[in-house]
């Protein structure tokens, strides 16, 4: 099992958050400040989020520094199966052979057989996939436990992690609440938090983005009454109410801006330009301490093109549904 670790002597990239919780910077694509995993180092140690396949060795070494060896880790939970959160699951499952893998039921089959997910990712990212994410390797299906609208992970000594189904960003997304602390692990449901500026901006990628579901998930998070918000991008945030309010406000602003742009022109570039003009100016610039490379990778994950593409994809679905409702016969012919 683990040895006691002096919080003041932790390696770079590991932050002690109290209550046996440690944030681990998994250094996506080799850069800091993009993806965060969390270790709850109880008698049944649990890792939340693993990052990309390229991050798996970074996470393994951090866990070792925290006294968690190959046979010690009890559970790995991912909030959803996007490759910046779950891309390293297969590798971590191999490195920690006794760990159970927990994921929402809509994502479980893709962890067991990632071939379809990886084909889709390769089509989107091309050669950049290898640099940004790497390959998600299969996990033995017998080691995967799926959860539905809710579920629990035993952390030992009566402490547990409670999952809540929170779609909007993705159909396979869950939030997680630590019963002992009230900490809420939010995945991408709130978007991306920039600790350097305090800004939170939405993450609305295609093909699953749904603003109504996303706002319902934010409201659910508000009802939980969390102590802290534990962002996968990036870090722990104590201003819970303010951040939840900001996340909803930003989400509505992005959606309305893209809706206005689409009313002018169906051209995606027009919507992107309008968001850059109306929305990005709301955010504070990064300080010099944030590397240009880290900012660039973060922009890939939740930047204008990806967000606008997800919102326009949703708007197209809504328009198609409205056409089908207005003329069911035409819809059947199509």
Beta strands, then each sheet from edge to edge (+ up, - down):
strand 1: 14-18
strand 2: 21-25
strand 3: 36-40
strand 4: 46-48
strand 5: 75-77
strand 6: 100-104
strand 7: 144-147
strand 8: 150-156
strand 9: 159-165
strand 10: 174-178
strand 11: 184-187
strand 12: 192-194
strand 13: 199-201
strand 14: 229-231
strand 15: 235-237
sheet 1: 1+ 2- 3+ 4- 5- 6- 7-
sheet 2: 8+ 9- 10+ 11- 14- 15+
sheet 3: 12+ 13-
end
